[in-house]
Amino acid sequence: MDGDAAFPKGTMSHLGDHITLADLEVEPDPILTRLRSHEPVCWVPALEMWLVTRWDDVAFMEANPELFSAATEPSFLARALGPTMLTCDPPAHTRLQQIMQPPFQPGGRSGSFVSEELARIADELLDAVDPAGFDLMTDYAQLLSAGALATVLGLDHHGYKQMWEWCEGLCADIANFENDPELTKTGAAAKASLGAAIADRIADAGGDDSAISYFLREGATPEEIVNNVRLMISGGINEPRDGIGLAVHVLLTRPDLRAQVDADPAKLRRLIEEIFRVYTPVGTVTRQATQDLELAGVPIAQGDLVSGVLRSINLDETHWTNPTEIDLDRREGSHAAFALGAHRCLGEWLGRQEVRVGVERVLGRFPDLRMAYGADIEIRGFEFRGPHSLPVSAG
Ligand code: HEM
Protein backbone atom coordinates (compact mmCIF):
# COMPACT_ATOMS: atom_id res chain seq x y z
CA MET A 1 0.00 0.00 0.00
CA ASP A 2 1.08 3.59 -0.45
CA GLY A 3 0.88 6.17 2.35
CA ASP A 4 2.19 5.07 5.74
CA ALA A 5 2.64 1.52 6.97
CA ALA A 6 -0.31 -0.67 7.96
CA PHE A 7 -0.90 -1.01 11.70
CA PRO A 8 -2.43 -4.37 12.59
CA LYS A 9 -4.82 -4.42 15.55
CA GLY A 10 -3.04 -4.27 18.90
CA THR A 11 0.28 -3.13 17.42
CA MET A 12 1.22 0.48 16.95
CA SER A 13 -2.06 1.85 15.55
CA HIS A 14 -1.97 5.62 15.78
CA LEU A 15 -5.03 7.17 14.27
CA GLY A 16 -7.67 4.72 15.51
CA ASP A 17 -6.83 5.34 19.17
CA HIS A 18 -7.90 8.96 18.86
CA ILE A 19 -11.16 8.45 16.98
CA THR A 20 -14.46 8.71 18.89
CA LEU A 21 -18.02 8.18 17.70
CA ALA A 22 -18.80 11.75 18.83
CA ASP A 23 -16.12 13.16 16.50
CA LEU A 24 -17.36 11.05 13.60
CA GLU A 25 -20.93 12.21 14.24
CA VAL A 26 -19.99 15.88 14.05
CA GLU A 27 -17.44 16.04 11.25
CA PRO A 28 -16.34 12.73 9.75
CA ASP A 29 -14.65 13.98 6.58
CA PRO A 30 -11.29 15.19 7.94
CA ILE A 31 -10.94 11.95 9.95
CA LEU A 32 -11.81 9.78 6.96
CA THR A 33 -9.45 11.71 4.66
CA ARG A 34 -6.59 11.06 7.09
CA LEU A 35 -7.49 7.39 7.37
CA ARG A 36 -7.61 6.95 3.57
CA SER A 37 -4.16 8.38 3.22
CA HIS A 38 -2.40 6.91 6.28
CA GLU A 39 -4.28 3.92 7.68
CA PRO A 40 -6.97 2.75 5.24
CA VAL A 41 -7.73 -0.37 7.29
CA CYS A 42 -7.76 0.95 10.85
CA TRP A 43 -8.77 -0.59 14.20
CA VAL A 44 -10.83 1.89 16.23
CA PRO A 45 -10.99 0.79 19.89
CA ALA A 46 -13.86 3.19 20.73
CA LEU A 47 -16.05 1.47 18.14
CA GLU A 48 -14.52 -2.00 18.62
CA MET A 49 -14.34 -2.42 14.88
CA TRP A 50 -12.13 -1.87 11.83
CA LEU A 51 -12.88 1.10 9.61
CA VAL A 52 -12.10 0.41 5.93
CA THR A 53 -11.95 3.66 3.99
CA ARG A 54 -10.65 3.02 0.44
CA TRP A 55 -12.85 2.14 -2.53
CA ASP A 56 -10.96 -0.99 -3.63
CA ASP A 57 -10.93 -2.53 -0.15
CA VAL A 58 -14.64 -1.97 0.48
CA ALA A 59 -15.42 -3.28 -3.04
CA PHE A 60 -13.45 -6.42 -2.09
CA MET A 61 -15.48 -6.81 1.13
CA GLU A 62 -18.73 -6.40 -0.77
CA ALA A 63 -17.70 -8.93 -3.43
CA ASN A 64 -16.80 -11.57 -0.83
CA PRO A 65 -19.72 -12.14 1.56
CA GLU A 66 -18.27 -15.56 2.45
CA LEU A 67 -15.36 -13.70 4.10
CA PHE A 68 -17.35 -10.72 5.39
CA SER A 69 -20.68 -11.91 6.79
CA ALA A 70 -23.74 -9.72 7.34
CA ALA A 71 -24.86 -12.10 10.12
CA THR A 72 -22.85 -10.22 12.73
CA GLU A 73 -22.77 -11.09 16.42
CA PRO A 74 -23.52 -8.82 18.21
CA SER A 75 -25.98 -7.02 15.93
CA PHE A 76 -27.73 -3.82 17.00
CA LEU A 77 -29.92 -4.22 13.93
CA ALA A 78 -31.13 -7.74 14.79
CA ARG A 79 -31.66 -6.70 18.41
CA ALA A 80 -33.86 -3.78 17.36
CA LEU A 81 -35.78 -5.44 14.50
CA GLY A 82 -35.44 -9.21 14.79
CA PRO A 83 -33.58 -11.22 12.11
CA THR A 84 -33.91 -9.68 8.63
CA MET A 85 -32.49 -9.96 5.10
CA LEU A 86 -29.76 -7.53 6.19
CA THR A 87 -28.55 -9.86 8.95
CA CYS A 88 -28.18 -13.00 6.84
CA ASP A 89 -26.00 -14.19 3.96
CA PRO A 90 -26.70 -16.05 0.70
CA PRO A 91 -28.49 -18.42 0.10
CA ALA A 92 -30.99 -17.44 2.85
CA HIS A 93 -30.56 -13.82 1.79
CA THR A 94 -31.07 -14.61 -1.90
CA ARG A 95 -34.46 -16.19 -1.21
CA LEU A 96 -35.67 -13.16 0.77
CA GLN A 97 -34.32 -10.75 -1.84
CA GLN A 98 -36.20 -12.58 -4.61
CA ILE A 99 -39.44 -12.32 -2.62
CA MET A 100 -39.04 -8.74 -1.39
CA GLN A 101 -37.49 -6.91 -4.36
CA PRO A 102 -40.18 -6.94 -7.11
CA PRO A 103 -42.60 -4.49 -5.41
CA PHE A 104 -39.77 -1.92 -5.28
CA GLN A 105 -38.94 -2.17 -8.99
CA PRO A 106 -40.48 -0.04 -11.76
CA GLY A 107 -42.53 -3.05 -12.93
CA GLY A 108 -44.05 -3.61 -9.47
CA ARG A 109 -46.17 -1.63 -6.99
CA SER A 110 -43.58 1.16 -6.81
CA GLY A 111 -43.82 1.75 -10.58
CA SER A 112 -47.59 2.41 -10.53
CA PHE A 113 -47.22 4.38 -7.28
CA VAL A 114 -44.59 6.71 -8.76
CA SER A 115 -46.48 7.33 -11.99
CA GLU A 116 -49.94 7.72 -10.43
CA GLU A 117 -49.71 8.81 -6.78
CA LEU A 118 -46.36 10.23 -5.68
CA ALA A 119 -46.79 13.74 -7.15
CA ARG A 120 -50.30 13.99 -5.69
CA ILE A 121 -49.02 13.19 -2.18
CA ALA A 122 -46.28 15.82 -2.58
CA ASP A 123 -48.83 18.39 -3.77
CA GLU A 124 -51.18 17.70 -0.85
CA LEU A 125 -48.34 18.17 1.62
CA LEU A 126 -47.37 21.44 -0.08
CA ASP A 127 -51.02 22.63 0.08
CA ALA A 128 -50.71 22.42 3.87
CA VAL A 129 -47.50 24.43 4.37
CA ASP A 130 -47.34 28.15 5.10
CA PRO A 131 -45.32 29.65 2.21
CA ALA A 132 -44.21 32.51 4.48
CA GLY A 133 -42.09 30.04 6.44
CA PHE A 134 -41.96 26.29 6.86
CA ASP A 135 -39.51 23.56 7.67
CA LEU A 136 -38.78 21.61 4.54
CA MET A 137 -37.65 18.55 6.51
CA THR A 138 -40.42 18.16 9.08
CA ASP A 139 -43.34 19.68 7.12
CA TYR A 140 -42.56 18.08 3.78
CA ALA A 141 -39.62 15.75 3.12
CA GLN A 142 -40.12 13.37 6.03
CA LEU A 143 -43.89 13.11 5.51
CA LEU A 144 -43.47 12.55 1.78
CA SER A 145 -40.90 9.86 2.39
CA ALA A 146 -43.02 8.19 5.10
CA GLY A 147 -46.18 8.46 2.98
CA ALA A 148 -44.52 6.97 -0.10
CA LEU A 149 -43.27 3.89 1.73
CA ALA A 150 -46.53 3.52 3.70
CA THR A 151 -48.53 3.51 0.46
CA VAL A 152 -46.30 1.00 -1.34
CA LEU A 153 -46.34 -1.33 1.68
CA GLY A 154 -50.12 -0.95 2.23
CA LEU A 155 -49.87 0.70 5.67
CA ASP A 156 -50.99 4.21 4.67
CA HIS A 157 -54.27 3.93 6.64
CA HIS A 158 -52.17 4.52 9.79
CA GLY A 159 -51.19 8.01 8.54
CA TYR A 160 -47.81 9.38 7.52
CA LYS A 161 -47.02 10.80 10.98
CA GLN A 162 -47.45 7.40 12.59
CA MET A 163 -45.09 5.89 9.99
CA TRP A 164 -42.51 8.55 10.82
CA GLU A 165 -42.86 7.88 14.56
CA TRP A 166 -42.34 4.15 14.03
CA CYS A 167 -39.23 4.95 11.99
CA GLU A 168 -37.87 7.27 14.68
CA GLY A 169 -38.52 4.75 17.45
CA LEU A 170 -36.80 1.88 15.62
CA CYS A 171 -33.82 4.04 14.61
CA ALA A 172 -33.32 5.24 18.19
CA ASP A 173 -32.62 1.67 19.25
CA ILE A 174 -30.61 0.69 16.15
CA ALA A 175 -28.16 3.53 16.92
CA ASN A 176 -28.20 2.82 20.69
CA PHE A 177 -24.50 1.93 20.78
CA GLU A 178 -24.20 2.86 24.45
CA ASN A 179 -27.22 0.76 25.54
CA ASP A 180 -29.24 3.66 26.96
CA PRO A 181 -32.28 1.97 28.64
CA GLU A 182 -34.61 4.84 27.62
CA LEU A 183 -33.76 4.32 23.94
CA THR A 184 -34.19 0.56 24.32
CA LYS A 185 -37.67 1.23 25.77
CA THR A 186 -38.58 3.61 22.92
CA GLY A 187 -37.34 1.10 20.35
CA ALA A 188 -39.21 -1.80 21.97
CA ALA A 189 -42.48 0.19 22.01
CA ALA A 190 -42.13 1.06 18.30
CA LYS A 191 -41.15 -2.51 17.46
CA ALA A 192 -44.22 -3.92 19.23
CA SER A 193 -46.77 -1.41 17.95
CA LEU A 194 -45.51 -1.61 14.36
CA GLY A 195 -45.33 -5.42 14.61
CA ALA A 196 -49.02 -5.50 15.61
CA ALA A 197 -49.96 -3.19 12.70
CA ILE A 198 -48.09 -5.36 10.19
CA ALA A 199 -49.64 -8.53 11.65
CA ASP A 200 -53.13 -6.98 11.21
CA ARG A 201 -52.29 -6.09 7.63
CA ILE A 202 -51.12 -9.65 6.96
CA ALA A 203 -54.39 -10.99 8.38
CA ASP A 204 -56.32 -8.74 5.93
CA ALA A 205 -54.00 -9.24 2.96
CA GLY A 206 -55.48 -10.67 -0.16
CA GLY A 207 -55.30 -9.98 -3.85
CA ASP A 208 -54.50 -6.27 -3.49
CA ASP A 209 -51.36 -4.79 -5.01
CA SER A 210 -49.63 -3.76 -1.77
CA ALA A 211 -46.09 -4.96 -1.16
CA ILE A 212 -47.16 -6.78 2.03
CA SER A 213 -49.80 -8.80 0.12
CA TYR A 214 -47.18 -9.58 -2.53
CA PHE A 215 -44.69 -10.89 0.06
CA LEU A 216 -47.39 -13.16 1.50
CA ARG A 217 -48.40 -14.52 -1.91
CA GLU A 218 -44.74 -15.24 -2.72
CA GLY A 219 -44.35 -17.45 0.35
CA ALA A 220 -42.73 -15.22 3.01
CA THR A 221 -43.72 -16.27 6.53
CA PRO A 222 -45.56 -13.75 8.75
CA GLU A 223 -42.45 -13.41 10.93
CA GLU A 224 -40.24 -12.73 7.88
CA ILE A 225 -42.70 -10.09 6.70
CA VAL A 226 -42.96 -8.38 10.10
CA ASN A 227 -39.18 -8.19 10.61
CA ASN A 228 -38.30 -7.15 7.06
CA VAL A 229 -41.04 -4.51 6.90
CA ARG A 230 -39.57 -3.13 10.14
CA LEU A 231 -36.21 -3.03 8.32
CA MET A 232 -37.75 -1.20 5.35
CA ILE A 233 -39.36 1.38 7.63
CA SER A 234 -36.19 1.94 9.67
CA GLY A 235 -34.04 2.26 6.52
CA GLY A 236 -36.36 3.54 3.82
CA ILE A 237 -37.69 6.82 5.22
CA ASN A 238 -34.71 8.78 6.60
CA GLU A 239 -32.65 8.45 3.44
CA PRO A 240 -35.08 9.74 0.79
CA ARG A 241 -35.98 12.49 3.29
CA ASP A 242 -32.31 13.44 3.60
CA GLY A 243 -31.89 13.24 -0.18
CA ILE A 244 -34.79 15.69 -0.72
CA GLY A 245 -33.49 18.08 1.96
CA LEU A 246 -29.90 18.01 0.72
CA ALA A 247 -30.88 18.45 -2.94
CA VAL A 248 -33.13 21.42 -2.15
CA HIS A 249 -30.48 22.96 0.09
CA VAL A 250 -27.83 22.64 -2.61
CA LEU A 251 -30.13 24.15 -5.24
CA LEU A 252 -31.00 27.08 -2.94
CA THR A 253 -27.41 27.83 -1.99
CA ARG A 254 -25.57 27.09 -5.26
CA PRO A 255 -26.96 29.41 -7.96
CA ASP A 256 -24.46 27.94 -10.45
CA LEU A 257 -25.96 24.45 -10.06
CA ARG A 258 -29.51 25.82 -10.00
CA ALA A 259 -28.83 27.57 -13.32
CA GLN A 260 -27.57 24.33 -14.88
CA VAL A 261 -30.66 22.41 -13.74
CA ASP A 262 -33.05 25.19 -14.81
CA ALA A 263 -31.41 25.26 -18.25
CA ASP A 264 -31.61 21.48 -18.61
CA PRO A 265 -34.11 19.87 -16.17
CA ALA A 266 -32.79 16.39 -17.08
CA LYS A 267 -29.71 17.37 -15.09
CA LEU A 268 -31.70 17.07 -11.86
CA ARG A 269 -31.08 13.31 -12.00
CA ARG A 270 -27.32 13.94 -12.26
CA LEU A 271 -27.50 16.37 -9.36
CA ILE A 272 -29.31 13.80 -7.20
CA GLU A 273 -26.65 11.16 -7.94
CA GLU A 274 -23.90 13.60 -7.04
CA ILE A 275 -25.70 14.49 -3.82
CA PHE A 276 -25.99 10.83 -2.87
CA ARG A 277 -22.27 10.44 -3.61
CA VAL A 278 -20.97 13.55 -1.83
CA TYR A 279 -23.23 13.29 1.25
CA THR A 280 -23.74 9.48 1.43
CA PRO A 281 -26.75 9.38 3.82
CA VAL A 282 -25.98 5.77 4.97
CA GLY A 283 -22.41 5.87 6.27
CA THR A 284 -21.29 2.26 6.55
CA VAL A 285 -21.85 -1.42 5.83
CA THR A 286 -20.86 -3.49 8.86
CA ARG A 287 -19.74 -7.08 8.48
CA GLN A 288 -17.90 -9.76 10.50
CA ALA A 289 -14.78 -11.64 9.38
CA THR A 290 -15.63 -15.34 9.00
CA GLN A 291 -11.96 -16.40 9.21
CA ASP A 292 -8.51 -14.94 9.83
CA LEU A 293 -7.68 -12.93 6.71
CA GLU A 294 -5.73 -9.98 5.33
CA LEU A 295 -7.21 -6.82 3.87
CA ALA A 296 -4.77 -4.44 2.15
CA GLY A 297 -1.97 -6.22 3.98
CA VAL A 298 -3.56 -5.81 7.42
CA PRO A 299 -4.32 -9.01 9.38
CA ILE A 300 -7.94 -9.23 10.55
CA ALA A 301 -8.97 -11.95 13.01
CA GLN A 302 -11.99 -14.22 12.62
CA GLY A 303 -14.91 -12.63 14.47
CA ASP A 304 -13.68 -9.02 14.14
CA LEU A 305 -16.31 -6.50 13.09
CA VAL A 306 -15.32 -4.66 9.90
CA SER A 307 -17.05 -1.50 8.76
CA GLY A 308 -16.81 -0.51 5.10
CA VAL A 309 -17.20 3.27 5.14
CA LEU A 310 -19.36 4.14 2.11
CA ARG A 311 -19.09 7.81 2.93
CA SER A 312 -15.31 7.59 2.62
CA ILE A 313 -15.12 5.55 -0.57
CA ASN A 314 -17.52 7.95 -2.28
CA LEU A 315 -14.86 10.63 -1.70
CA ASP A 316 -11.78 8.46 -2.34
CA GLU A 317 -9.25 10.57 -4.28
CA THR A 318 -7.83 7.42 -5.91
CA HIS A 319 -11.26 6.65 -7.41
CA TRP A 320 -12.78 10.07 -8.20
CA THR A 321 -11.51 13.28 -9.78
CA ASN A 322 -12.09 16.28 -7.48
CA PRO A 323 -14.26 14.07 -5.26
CA THR A 324 -15.79 16.77 -3.07
CA GLU A 325 -17.08 18.73 -6.06
CA ILE A 326 -20.67 18.31 -7.26
CA ASP A 327 -20.06 17.87 -10.99
CA LEU A 328 -23.15 17.37 -13.13
CA ASP A 329 -21.02 16.17 -16.05
CA ARG A 330 -19.12 13.55 -14.05
CA ARG A 331 -18.78 10.26 -15.92
CA GLU A 332 -16.83 8.03 -13.55
CA GLY A 333 -19.28 5.21 -12.94
CA SER A 334 -21.82 4.76 -10.20
CA HIS A 335 -21.25 5.70 -6.58
CA ALA A 336 -21.58 3.48 -3.51
CA ALA A 337 -24.34 5.30 -1.59
CA PHE A 338 -26.63 2.29 -2.14
CA ALA A 339 -23.76 -0.15 -1.38
CA LEU A 340 -22.04 -2.46 -3.85
CA GLY A 341 -22.71 -6.08 -2.89
CA ALA A 342 -25.44 -8.64 -2.18
CA HIS A 343 -27.18 -6.25 0.23
CA ARG A 344 -27.29 -3.37 -2.23
CA CYS A 345 -30.32 -1.24 -1.38
CA LEU A 346 -33.67 -2.87 -2.04
CA GLY A 347 -35.49 0.48 -2.30
CA GLU A 348 -32.92 2.20 -4.54
CA TRP A 349 -35.26 2.84 -7.47
CA LEU A 350 -38.17 4.04 -5.34
CA GLY A 351 -35.86 6.22 -3.20
CA ARG A 352 -34.43 7.98 -6.25
CA GLN A 353 -37.93 8.73 -7.59
CA GLU A 354 -39.04 10.11 -4.23
CA VAL A 355 -36.12 12.53 -4.21
CA ARG A 356 -36.61 13.58 -7.84
CA VAL A 357 -40.37 14.10 -7.62
CA GLY A 358 -40.07 15.67 -4.14
CA VAL A 359 -37.61 18.28 -5.42
CA GLU A 360 -39.49 18.90 -8.68
CA ARG A 361 -42.81 19.49 -6.90
CA VAL A 362 -41.55 21.86 -4.22
CA LEU A 363 -39.48 23.98 -6.62
CA GLY A 364 -42.25 23.86 -9.23
CA ARG A 365 -44.76 25.16 -6.68
CA PHE A 366 -42.38 27.72 -5.12
CA PRO A 367 -39.83 28.79 -7.78
CA ASP A 368 -38.66 31.60 -5.46
CA LEU A 369 -38.09 29.33 -2.48
CA ARG A 370 -35.12 30.45 -0.39
CA MET A 371 -33.47 29.60 2.89
CA ALA A 372 -35.20 31.45 5.75
CA TYR A 373 -33.42 34.63 6.78
CA GLY A 374 -30.42 33.84 8.96
CA ALA A 375 -31.00 30.08 8.74
CA ASP A 376 -28.09 27.74 8.40
CA ILE A 377 -28.39 24.00 8.23
CA GLU A 378 -26.62 21.60 10.48
CA ILE A 379 -25.77 18.25 8.92
CA ARG A 380 -25.02 15.64 11.56
CA GLY A 381 -24.48 11.94 11.94
CA PHE A 382 -22.06 9.22 10.93
CA GLU A 383 -24.24 6.17 10.28
CA PHE A 384 -27.19 8.28 9.15
CA ARG A 385 -26.22 11.74 7.95
CA GLY A 386 -28.52 14.53 6.93
CA PRO A 387 -30.12 17.84 7.97
CA HIS A 388 -32.81 17.56 10.64
CA SER A 389 -34.25 20.97 9.92
CA LEU A 390 -34.30 23.19 6.83
CA PRO A 391 -36.20 26.45 7.43
CA VAL A 392 -37.32 27.93 4.11
CA SER A 393 -39.60 30.67 2.90
CA ALA A 394 -41.41 31.40 -0.33
CA GLY A 395 -43.36 34.45 0.81
C1 HEM B 1 -32.93 6.81 -1.20
C2 HEM B 1 -32.05 6.67 -0.31
C3 HEM B 1 -31.52 5.35 0.22
C4 HEM B 1 -30.21 5.10 0.50
C5 HEM B 1 -29.04 6.08 0.34
C6 HEM B 1 -30.13 3.73 0.95
C7 HEM B 1 -28.95 3.09 1.28
C8 HEM B 1 -28.83 1.74 1.57
C9 HEM B 1 -27.59 1.04 1.81
C10 HEM B 1 -26.21 1.68 1.81
C11 HEM B 1 -27.87 -0.26 2.03
C12 HEM B 1 -26.88 -1.40 2.33
C13 HEM B 1 -26.77 -1.61 3.83
C14 HEM B 1 -25.79 -2.70 4.20
O1 HEM B 1 -25.33 -3.45 3.33
O2 HEM B 1 -25.45 -2.81 5.39
C15 HEM B 1 -29.31 -0.40 1.94
C16 HEM B 1 -29.99 -1.59 2.11
C17 HEM B 1 -31.36 -1.68 2.18
N1 HEM B 1 -32.27 -0.67 1.92
FE1 HEM B 1 -31.85 1.23 1.36
N2 HEM B 1 -31.38 3.19 0.98
C18 HEM B 1 -32.28 4.14 0.52
C19 HEM B 1 -33.65 3.97 0.36
C20 HEM B 1 -34.36 2.84 0.70
C21 HEM B 1 -35.79 2.70 0.58
C22 HEM B 1 -36.77 3.74 0.02
C23 HEM B 1 -36.10 1.46 1.05
C24 HEM B 1 -37.50 0.90 1.08
C25 HEM B 1 -37.80 -0.33 0.99
C26 HEM B 1 -34.86 0.80 1.44
C27 HEM B 1 -34.74 -0.48 1.95
C28 HEM B 1 -33.53 -1.17 2.12
C29 HEM B 1 -33.45 -2.57 2.51
C30 HEM B 1 -34.62 -3.51 2.84
C31 HEM B 1 -32.08 -2.88 2.53
C32 HEM B 1 -31.46 -4.25 2.86
C33 HEM B 1 -31.20 -4.98 1.55
C34 HEM B 1 -30.56 -6.34 1.73
O3 HEM B 1 -30.19 -6.72 2.84
O4 HEM B 1 -30.43 -7.03 0.71
N3 HEM B 1 -33.82 1.68 1.22
N4 HEM B 1 -29.87 0.83 1.66
Boltz pocket constraint, residues with backbone or C-beta under 6 A from the ligand:
constraints:
  - pocket:
      binder: B
      contacts: [[A, 85], [A, 86], [A, 87], [A, 97], [A, 104], [A, 149], [A, 228], [A, 231], [A, 232], [A, 235], [A, 236], [A, 237], [A, 239], [A, 240], [A, 243], [A, 276], [A, 281], [A, 282], [A, 284], [A, 285], [A, 286], [A, 310], [A, 336], [A, 337], [A, 338], [A, 339], [A, 342], [A, 343], [A, 344], [A, 345], [A, 346], [A, 347], [A, 348], [A, 350], [A, 351], [A, 352]]
      max_distance: 6.0
